[in-house]
């Protein structure tokens, strides 16, 4: 008499899948906690009462909850000015970059001209060059143009984006040429093609680049530190550095509060738009 082993095998496979999912989830939770530890410690230090030193009592939790460090941080620096400059820097730069990467991406994706591939390779080489290497020539250029300690000086080195050019070239190349041919038959010039065909079909690529650009330049520190001198042109990260420079001793609560003031908008935006952030890269030319 033969017995059917299929139900037993199916049950064992289901149990194996459940155990694999459980182990995977546990590993992901542990890794997430490790990744979040710096942020968690920053929050705990910033809400720790001033009178509770790290050397006394519980290192994680003080005697209570206090916003004294946040009050000290707000009083120490003109954060409103820093926020305004940072917004102008980040979003003004993004607008200029979207213009330049659209034009360059279309040129390298659809136009035929002498040396196109060689020029594109030269642009890609810029991705491999550390930004610190270009500090001295960029600084000399800004001083020559008499733009030192201006908002325009913050923008100049980043107006062209090698990563953005590459991303939009890949995105535009995925658009069928039949759409371009149909638009040309309707009388569109190259500007009309961009407006009616390429830009509307490349939303995911633009979102991906915008999120990457905003997050990168919101945290930009070295170039704004070198090229600015007055509070009117300093960005948030440089303002945070001023806290470290103006205070004596290691006041970790003050540093933590200042750090949260700087990263809070970016962290909030990522939490709200995390699904769009992931999907935009999945649907863009970075596949």
C-alpha positions in Angstrom: 0.0 0.0 0.0 1.6 3.3 -1.1 1.1 6.5 0.8 1.1 10.0 -0.7 4.1 12.0 0.8 3.0 15.2 -0.9 1.1 16.7 2.0 4.0 15.9 4.4 6.5 17.5 2.1 4.3 20.6 1.6 4.0 21.0 5.4 7.8 20.7 5.9 8.4 23.2 3.1 6.0 25.7 4.7 7.7 25.3 8.1 11.1 25.8 6.5 9.9 28.9 4.8 8.5 30.3 8.0 11.7 29.6 9.9 13.7 31.3 7.1 11.4 34.4 7.2 11.7 34.5 11.0 15.5 34.3 11.0 15.6 36.9 8.2 13.3 39.3 10.1 15.4 38.9 13.3 18.6 39.7 11.4 17.0 42.7 9.8 15.7 44.0 13.2 19.2 43.6 14.8 20.9 45.3 11.9 18.3 48.1 12.0 18.9 48.7 15.7 22.6 48.8 15.2 22.2 51.3 12.4 19.9 53.4 14.5 22.1 53.5 17.6 23.9 56.8 16.7 20.6 58.5 16.2 19.1 57.0 19.3 22.1 58.1 21.4 21.9 61.6 19.9 18.3 61.9 20.9 18.9 60.5 24.5 21.8 62.9 25.0 19.9 65.9 23.7 17.0 65.4 26.2 19.2 64.6 29.1 19.1 67.3 31.9 22.1 69.5 32.1 22.8 68.6 35.7 23.1 64.9 34.8 26.7 64.4 33.7 27.6 61.3 31.7 29.9 60.1 34.4 27.1 59.9 37.0 24.0 57.7 36.9 22.7 55.9 33.9 24.6 56.7 30.7 21.4 56.3 28.6 18.7 57.9 30.7 19.2 60.8 33.1 17.0 61.8 36.0 14.2 63.0 33.7 13.3 64.6 30.4 14.6 68.1 29.6 14.8 70.5 26.6 17.5 72.6 28.2 20.1 71.6 25.6 17.7 72.6 22.7 17.1 76.0 24.3 20.9 76.5 24.6 21.4 75.4 21.0 18.8 77.8 19.7 20.2 80.6 21.7 23.8 80.0 20.5 23.3 80.3 16.7 21.0 82.2 14.3 19.4 79.0 13.0 16.7 80.9 11.0 19.4 82.5 8.9 21.2 79.2 8.5 18.0 77.5 7.4 17.2 80.2 4.8 20.7 80.0 3.3 20.5 76.2 3.3 17.1 76.2 1.5 18.4 78.6 -1.1 21.6 76.6 -1.6 19.9 73.2 -1.8 16.8 74.0 -3.8 18.3 76.7 -5.9 21.1 74.3 -6.8 18.6 71.6 -7.6 16.7 73.8 -10.0 19.9 74.6 -11.9 21.0 71.0 -11.9 17.7 69.8 -13.3 18.2 72.2 -16.2 21.8 71.2 -16.9 21.3 67.4 -16.6 18.2 67.5 -18.8 20.0 69.3 -21.6 23.2 67.2 -21.2 21.3 63.9 -20.8 19.3 64.5 -24.0 22.4 65.5 -25.9 24.3 62.3 -24.9 21.2 60.1 -25.3 19.8 61.2 -28.7 22.1 63.6 -30.5 25.0 62.5 -32.7 28.1 64.7 -32.7 31.8 64.3 -32.9 33.5 63.0 -29.8 30.2 62.3 -28.0 31.3 59.0 -26.3 34.7 60.4 -25.4 33.2 63.5 -23.8 30.7 61.3 -21.9 33.6 59.2 -20.5 35.4 62.4 -19.4 32.2 63.4 -17.5 32.0 60.0 -15.9 35.6 60.3 -14.7 34.5 63.2 -12.6 32.5 60.8 -10.4 35.7 59.1 -9.4 37.5 62.3 -8.5 37.2 63.1 -4.8 35.6 66.5 -4.3 38.4 67.5 -1.8 40.9 67.5 -4.7 39.0 70.3 -6.4 38.8 72.6 -3.4 41.9 74.6 -4.2 41.1 75.3 -7.9 37.5 76.0 -7.1 38.5 78.4 -4.3 40.9 80.2 -6.7 38.2 80.5 -9.3 35.7 82.0 -6.8 38.3 84.5 -5.5 39.2 85.5 -9.1 35.5 86.1 -9.8 35.3 88.2 -6.6 32.5 85.9 -5.3 34.0 84.9 -2.0 31.4 84.8 0.9 28.4 84.9 -1.4 25.5 82.5 -2.0 26.4 82.2 -5.7 29.9 80.9 -4.6 28.1 78.0 -2.8 26.3 77.0 -6.0 29.0 77.3 -8.7 31.0 74.0 -8.2 27.8 71.8 -8.2 25.7 73.3 -11.1 26.9 70.5 -13.4 26.3 67.0 -12.1 28.1 64.0 -13.7 25.9 61.6 -11.8 22.8 63.4 -13.0 24.0 63.5 -16.6 24.6 59.8 -16.5 21.2 59.1 -14.8 19.2 61.2 -17.3 21.1 59.7 -20.3 20.1 56.2 -19.2 16.6 57.3 -18.5 16.1 59.1 -21.9 17.6 56.1 -23.8 14.8 53.9 -22.4 12.2 56.1 -24.1 11.1 54.6 -27.5 12.3 56.5 -30.5 8.9 56.1 -32.0 7.5 58.7 -29.5 10.2 61.2 -30.7 9.5 60.4 -34.4 5.8 61.0 -33.8 6.4 64.3 -32.1 8.7 65.4 -34.9 6.0 64.6 -37.4 3.7 66.9 -35.3 6.2 69.7 -35.7 8.1 69.6 -32.4 11.7 70.9 -32.3 14.2 69.6 -29.7 12.8 71.9 -27.0 9.3 70.6 -27.7 10.6 67.0 -27.6 11.9 67.6 -24.1 8.8 69.3 -22.9 6.2 66.9 -24.3 8.1 63.6 -24.6 11.2 63.2 -22.5 10.5 65.1 -19.3 7.0 63.7 -18.7 8.3 60.2 -19.3 11.2 60.5 -17.0 9.5 61.5 -13.7 11.1 58.6 -11.8 14.6 59.6 -12.9 14.0 63.2 -11.8 12.6 62.2 -8.4 15.6 59.9 -7.9 18.1 62.6 -8.7 16.3 65.2 -6.7 16.2 63.1 -3.5 19.9 62.3 -3.9 20.9 65.9 -4.6 18.9 67.3 -1.7 20.2 64.8 0.8 23.8 65.2 -0.4 23.9 69.0 -0.4 21.9 69.4 2.8 24.8 67.7 4.5 27.5 69.5 2.6 30.1 70.9 4.9 33.6 71.4 3.6 33.0 73.7 0.7 30.6 76.0 2.6 33.0 76.1 5.4 35.9 77.3 3.2 33.9 79.7 1.0 31.8 81.5 3.6 32.7 83.8 6.4 29.5 85.6 7.6 26.4 84.2 9.2 24.3 85.4 6.3 25.9 82.9 4.0 26.6 80.0 6.3 24.6 76.8 5.9 23.3 74.5 8.7 26.2 72.2 8.8 28.7 75.1 9.2 26.4 76.5 11.9 26.7 73.2 13.8 30.4 73.5 13.5 30.2 76.9 15.1 28.7 75.3 18.2 31.7 73.1 18.5 34.1 76.0 18.1 32.3 78.4 20.5 31.7 76.1 23.4 34.5 75.0 25.8 34.6 71.3 26.7 32.7 68.4 25.3 29.0 69.3 25.9 27.5 66.3 24.2 23.9 67.3 25.0 24.4 70.6 23.1 26.1 68.8 20.2 23.2 66.3 20.0 20.6 69.0 20.1 22.3 71.0 17.4 22.7 67.8 15.3 18.9 67.1 15.5 18.1 70.7 14.5 20.2 70.2 11.4 19.0 66.7 10.4 15.4 66.8 11.5 13.9 68.2 8.2 15.8 65.7 6.1 14.9 62.8 8.4 11.3 63.8 8.4 11.2 64.1 4.6 12.7 60.6 4.2 10.2 59.1 6.7 7.3 60.6 4.7 8.6 59.8 1.2 10.6 56.6 1.8 8.4 54.6 -0.5 8.8 57.2 -3.3 12.5 57.3 -2.6 12.9 53.6 -3.1 10.5 53.3 -6.0 12.1 56.2 -7.9 15.5 54.4 -8.0 13.9 51.1 -9.0 12.0 52.7 -11.9 14.8 55.0 -13.1 17.7 54.2 -15.4 19.8 52.8 -12.4 18.3 49.3 -13.0 
